[in-house]
Structures are given as C-alpha cells and as structure tokens.
Amino acid sequence: MKTVAFHTLGCKVNQYESEAMMDLFKKAGYEIVDFAERADVYVVNSCTVTNEAARKSRQLARRAKRENPLATVAVVGCYTQVSPEEVQKINGVDLVIGTARRGDIVKLVEEVMAGRKPSVDILKWKELTDFEELKVNEFRETTRAYIKIEEGCNQFCSYCIIPYARGPVRSRDIESVVQEVKNLVAQGVREIILTGTHLGAYGYDWDDDESLVKLLQKLAVIEGLGHIRLSSIEVTEVTDSLLKLISSEEKLCPHLHLPLQSGSDKILRKMRRPYTTADFREVVEDIRRKIPDPALTTDVIVGFPGEEEEYFQESYNFIQEIGFSRLHVFPFSPREGTPAARMKGQIPGDIKKRYSKKLRDLNKELMLAYQRRHLGQVREVIIEERRDQETGLLTGMTDNYIRVLIDDDDSYQGRLVKVELTATHNYENALGKIIYSKQEF
C-alpha cells in the first residue's frame, strides 16, 4: 500500500482542507502516515499569513525530501497561491498547487509518480470565482468536526495577505453543507464548527446577507446533532436575526468569536478594520442583552506599526472593559506584499514581547474569572474520544466554551451530557462531574 503524509500549517480552514485531501488519498488506496515517517508522498498544506509561516512551509518541504529522496513532495495552499515561483524554486518540490484544483491532487501526484510533469496553472486571485467542493466523508476524530462553508475575503485589512491567497468571497451551496453534516452525524459526529475565510460573509456573493441564518436553521433540525458553533464572525456581521436564533435554538452554542485586533481607534484605522471601539462595544452590549452570559472570545494583534505605549494601553483597557472570556494574542509580523509591512513606526521585537506578555497575563485572569462565574452551573458538554493528556481525565467543551475535565469512565465518550462545573483546575480547564447523559431522557 502506498503511503502519504500531511503537514498542515495555519488556520482551521486549512485543517479542513487537509482532511478532505486525506479522504481523496484514502479512497485511492493510500495509507495516511505521520509526517515524521518515511512516506511515498508528502503534502505540505502551506500558510502565508506571515513571512515565518512561508519559511516553515519551505522548511517542511525540504525536510520531507531528505526523509525520502524518492518521494513525491507537493506544496499546496495559500503560500503557493501567493508566491508560486518562489515555491517552485524549493529544492525537492515536485508539485505545486494553489487554492484551486486541490480536488485533483491524487491524479496530479500520480502523474508525477508516473514520470509525467502535470500542468498546474495557478489562477490569479481575481479568477478564483467558484467554491471548490472539498468534502470530508470521514474525520480522524469523530466527536467534533470543522465544516468549511465559505472561501475568500473582500475586506483587505492592511496587514493581511489572505484576500490575495483565497480570492473573493464564494459561498458553498446550503444543501451541500446540510448533506455533509448529515453524513458526519451518521458516523458519530456530535458537534460541528462552521468555518470559512470570512465566515460572516457567507451568502454575500448571492446578495443574501441572511444566508448564514438560513443555513443554521436547516442544520438545527438534523437529528443526532448536539452542538453547532461558529468559528469566527466579524462584529459588523452580527445581525438581530442571528442573535435571535442563538438565543432560541438550544443546539446553537452561546459562543461568538469576534476578532477585535486592537482596542485603539487609531490603530484600527491603520489596520483598515471596518469598525470603531464604540461600534464594537455597542454590538457586545446588544449580544449580552439578548443571550444570557455568552462566551465572547477574540483575536488581538500587538505591536502593529505605530502602536506606541499609549495606544497599547488603550487597547489593553478596552479589552479589560469588554471582559472577553478568552484572548488569542498575536505579535504583529510584517507580511511582504501588504501595506502594513511598509508602514513607518515598526515596533521593536522586545516591545512586542512585552505587550504580548501583558495581554497573555490578562487572558489568564479573564479565563479564570469566566470559569468562576459558572461554578455550580450545569452546562451541556460533548465528551471527546481522547482523554486529557496531562491528567488522564475525560474532557470536553461546554456549550459556552469552557474546557472541563471529568473523572469518569470511557462509556461517556462521544456523548452529549450535562455537567456541573465544580472547581477551577487552572485557567485553561475547569473540573466537573456528569449529572446525566442527554441520551438517557
């Protein structure tokens, strides 16, 4: 049996696409092996968000060829889409595919293996006009599954290369999404996380800004599906109809990931973000009026060009005021080809490290505070099939996005249960006990 190994860099969309490509190889009779093992084929699903991500993509491709000089090495995805000539120059790379034609990867790999050099044209980003159907029929882990429903972004933030890597917004057909979710639920998936390059723009290419709500309504009636979660949504795309649905439909998790990026209006303008801190605050207040104690998580970039101490402090204070339940903190990394990489006022690395530490310390405080507010509450949890590596306890995520550890037996794995949160374990995990399994009533 021929073997193929994958290494995926970057976002959840990339992870979904790797799962879909693995499915294609499995159907063709390949065995999936670890990237550290000797394989016949290596696939690097690349990222280009930062220069460092591009460097890692090159490094992985060279490492694969050293592991097996006779292997076929393919580099696919965003880095290839943005810099195809650069990727083609990497020693040992046999196949280059961008963010289109990934559905043909097995055929293209086998052309290389047969001694033929396939013709792979990298489309210009404006030519990426169709949603490429890459369905996942079987995930390696079955409790929770990411489902890609949208591709592309029209926003063009000053620090971001992704619109040039993924092209304009294209949305996946509603019935195609519904059918994939039904297939996965039949295999035991109990929670789905909808994801996309710009998820909240789902349906905008159809001139229908209610498409996401319509899709959620159809998914909510699928029997056997326990939880539906949104991976991320811009604060400008949180609509009244979305909040009404989340507040009324128990399958929809009361959790919204709202990328803030900065809590300083000056920096937001330089980032070309489409809101002010006042806009953001107003939406958060509306969410909290309509959804009881929701989980609000966010992304923050620190050390953006021009973020002097006073603007960082503005950002810190705003984040503290909003009281997010979790932060993802990213030090600014200039990406060649973006306006931000050429801006004056680049922040030194030691200052970025200091900013990052302050916000990560604040994140620990915020996560612990959010946990403590929920101690004694009973929440829905889908128990994952893998136990926590550190403690050996059962683990799962509450509907409002608190990871909980439970001392119980394996019979609950993959099941939707009610859990009482009993104590904090650390800022990342709470402790809990199962009250009952939802399948039992």
N, C-alpha and C positions, 0 to 999 in steps of 0.2 A: 504493500500500500504506500502510495506517495504521501509525503508529509508537507504541511505548510505551517509556518509560524507567523503570528501577527504581533506587531508592537504599535500601540495606539497612543498618540500624543494629543493633548488638547482637550476639547470640550466633550460634553455628553452627546452632541450630535455626531462627532467622530466615533465615539464608542458604539453608538447605534449602528453606524455605517459599517464599522468593523464586524460587528455581529452579523450583519446582513451578508457581507462578503464571505465570512466564515461559512455561513449557510450554503452559499453557492459552491464553495470548495467541498463541503461535506457531501452535497448532492452529487458532485462529480467523483466521489470515491476517495477523497483525501482525508487523512487523519490530521487533526489540529494538535500541534505540539507547542511546548513553551519556546519562547523566542531565544532562550539561552541554549536550547538543544540544537543538535545538527538536524537540518531540515532540507528538503528538496527545493522549497520555495520560501522566501521571506517577503513579507509585506510590511512596509513602514507606512502607516496611515499618518501623514505628516500634519504639522501645525505651523502656522506662520504669524501668529499673533505678535510675537516678539522676535527679535534677532536671535535670542537664546533658543527659542523653540525651533527655529530654522537650523541652527547649529546642531541641536540634538538630533534632528531628522537626518542630517548628513552623517553624523557620527554613527547612528544606528545602522544606516545602510552599509557603511564601510565595515562595521563590526560583523554584520551578517555575512559579508563576502569572505572575511577572514575565517569565520567559523566553518564555512563550506565553500571553497572556491568554485565548486561545480554547480552551486545552487543558482536559481534564478531569483534575482532581487528586484522587487517592484517598489517604487515610491509613488504613493498616490495622495490625493487630497489638496489641502489649501496651499501648502508651500509650493507644490508642483504647479498649481494653477497660477500663482503669482510670479514665480521665478522658474519657468520650465528649462531655460537654457542653463541656469545655474545647477539644477538638479541633474541634467543630462551629463554635466561635466564630472559628477561624482564618480570616482573610480569604483567600478564593480556594479553600477546600476544598469540593469538590463531593460527595464520597462518603466515608463513614466506616464502616469495618468493623472489628470486634474480632478476637478469636482464634477465631471461628467464622464459617462461611459464606464463607471465602476461596475455596472451590472455585467459588463463583458470581460471582467478581469480574468476569469478562468480561461476563456477562449484565447485571450491575448497572452497570458502566461504560457499556455501550451503551444502557441505559435513560436514563442521564444525558445521553448524547450525542444521544439522540432527543428530548430535552426533557422527559422524564418523571423525576420525583424518586422513586427507588426507596425502598421502606420497608425499612430495615435496623435490626432490633432488636438491641441489644447485650445479650446474655444476662448475667445475674448470674453471678459466678464459681462459685457452687454449682450452677448449672444447666448448666455445661459438663460433661456426663456421657458424651459419646460421643467416641471418637477420630475426628477428621476426616481421612479419607484424602486426602492431597495427594501423589500420586506424581510422581516425576521420571522421565520417559522418556528424556531426553537432557540431559546436563550440558554446559556450555560447555567445561569442561576434563575430559578423559576418564580421566586416569591414576588420580586418587583421587576418591572421592565420599563425601559425608556422606549417611547414611540415617537418617531420623527414625523411631524405633520407639516412642516414648513421649511423652506430653503430661502436663503438670501436676505439682504438687508438694504433698505433705501436711505438709511439715516446719515451715514458719512460723518461720524464723530471724528474730531481732528486727530485722535490718537490711534484710530482703528483702520486696519488694512482689510478687514473681513468683507466689506462690500465688493472689493476687487477679487477676492478669493471665491466668494459664494454667489456673486451676481445679484440681480434684483429679486424682490420678493416673489416667490412662487409657492402656491398652496396645494396641498395634497387633497384629492377628492375625499369628501366626507365618508362615502360608503366604503372606500378602500381602507380608511382608518378603522371604521367600525368592524369590518371583516377581519382585519389583522388582530384587533383586540379580542374578538370572539374566539379566534383560533388559539390565542395565547391563554385565555381564561380556561379553555378546554384542556390545556396542558398543565393547569395548576397555578398560573399567574394570578395573584390576588390584588396587586397594586400596579397601576400604570402611571408613568410620569410623562406627560406630553412635553415634547421638546422641539426646538427649531432654532434657526439662526436668529430670528426676530419673531418669537412666538406670538406676541400680541398683534402682529400684522397679519396673522392668518386670515385669509379671505380678502385682504385689501386688493389683491390683483383681480378679484371678481367684483370689485366695488361693493363689497358687503362687509361692513365692519361688525356685523353680528354673527359672522360665521363661527367664531370660536364658541360662543354661547350655544349655537345650534348644534355643533359637534358634541359639546359637553352634555347636552340634553339627551342626545342619542346614546352616548356611552353610559349614562347613568342608569339606563333601563336594562343593561346587559346583566343577565342573571349570573351570579357567581363572582362578579367583580366586586371587590371590597372597597378599595380606595382609588380615587382619581386625584392626581396632583399636577399642578402646573410647574414647569421647571423655572420659568422666569417670565416676567412681564413688565414692560415699561409703565411707569406711573401714569403717563399720559394715555394709556390704553385700558385703564381700569374703569369700566363702564358701570352704570347703575344696574343694567341687566345682568352683568357678571356677578356683582356683589349680591344681588337678589337671589341668583341661582345658588351661589356658595352658601348663603345663609339658610336656604330652604332644602337643599339636597344633601342628605347625610353622607353620600358617597364622596362628595367633593370636600377635600381636606381644607380646613380653615387656615391655610398657609399660602402666603404670597411672597415671592422673591422679587423685590423691587430694586433694581440696580440704581444706586444713588450716584456713585463715582466721586462726588465731592459735596460737602456741605457748605461750600463757599460760592456765592453767586458769581464772583469774579472768575473763579476757576471753571465753574460750569459754563460760562460764556466762552472761555478759551477752548474748552472741550467740545463746544458746539452741541451741548446737550439741550433738548427741547423743553426745558422747564426751569423754574427758579426754585429756591428753597421754600418760598411761600406757596408755590404750586404744589410742591411735594408734601408739605405739611397739611395743606387742605385736603388732599386725597387721603392721606393717612388718617386724619380725623374722621373723614367720611367712612373709611373702611371700619374703623373701630366703633362707629355708631351702629353700623349695620351687621357686623359679625362680632360675636362675643369673644373678646380676648384672642385675636388671631395671632398666629406666628408671622412676624414680618422680618424677613431676612434680606440682606443686601450685599452688594459689592462696593468696595471703596478703593480708589486709586490714590496712593500717596506720592508726594514728590513730583507732581506734574509741573512742567515748566512755569515758573513764576509763583509757585506755592511757597511763599516766604512764611515765616513763623506765624504772622498774624492771620494769614489765610488758612493755614493748617489748624490753628486754634479755633477759627470759625467753624471749620469742618468738624473738628472734634466735639465742640459744644453742640452743634446741630445733631450729630449722631447720638450724643448722650440725651439730648432733649427728646428725640423721637423714641428712644428706648427700643431699638431693634432687639429681636431675640437671638440673632446671630449675625456676625460680620464675616465677610471674606475680604481680606486685605491684600492688595497687590501693590508693590512698589512700581512706580512708573518705569517702563522700559521702552526707550525710543525704538520705533519700528521704521526702518528706511522706507521711504515712499509715502509717509504720512506727514501732514503739516506740522504735527506736534514735534516730530523729530528735528525740524528745522527752526523751532521757536527759540527765541532768546530766553535767558533765565533758567537754563537747565540746572536742576538741583543736584548737588554732590551726593555720592553714594552713602557717605556716613550720615548725612542728614536724613536721607530716605530710610535708612535702617532705624534711626531714632524715631521718626514718625511711625514707621511700621510697628515698632515695639510698643509705643504708646497706645496705638489703636488695637493691637492684639491683646494687650493687658485689659483694655476697656472691654473687648469682646468677651474675655473670661468673666468679667463682672456682670455683663449683660446676660450671658448664658446662664450663670448661676442664679441671678435674680429671677429670670424667667422660669427656671426649674422650680425655685422655691415657691413662686406664686401658685404652682399647680400641685404641690404636695398635698396628698389627701384626696385629690380628684381621681375619678375613674375615666380613663380615655381608651379609645379603640387603638389596638396595635395589631399589625400583621407580623407574626413571628417569622423571622428569616430562617433559612435552612442551615446557615452556618452560625455556630456559636461564636461569641466574642473571643478573640484570640488571647487577650490578656487575662480575662477572668474565667473563661470556660462557661460562662452563663449564657442562657438564651438571650437573644437580642432582637429588637425591632424598633421601628419609629412610630411614635404616637401620631394620630391624625394631625396634631398641631406641632409636629416636628421636634419632639424631644426624644433622643435615643434613650431607651430604657433597657436595663439588664434585669433578668428574671431567673431565679433559681428554681427550675422545674425540669420536667423530662421532655424527651425529644418528640413525644406524641403531639405536641402543640406546634411543631414546626410547619410553616405554611398555612397556619390557621389564623382567622380573624378572631381576636379575643378582647375581652375587657380587662384592663389592667389598672390597679390602684397604684399611684405613684407614692412611694413610702419615704424616700430619702434621696439626698444627692450623693452620688459616688465621687464624681469630680465634675468640672464644668462641662464636660462633653457628654456625660452619662448620668441618668438618674437610676435609682433602684425601684423595682416594683414587684407586685405579686398579682398573679392571674386570679380574677374574680370568677369569670366563667368564659366559656368559649361560645362565640356567637352562633356557631353551627348547632348548638345544643338546644336552641329555643325557636 
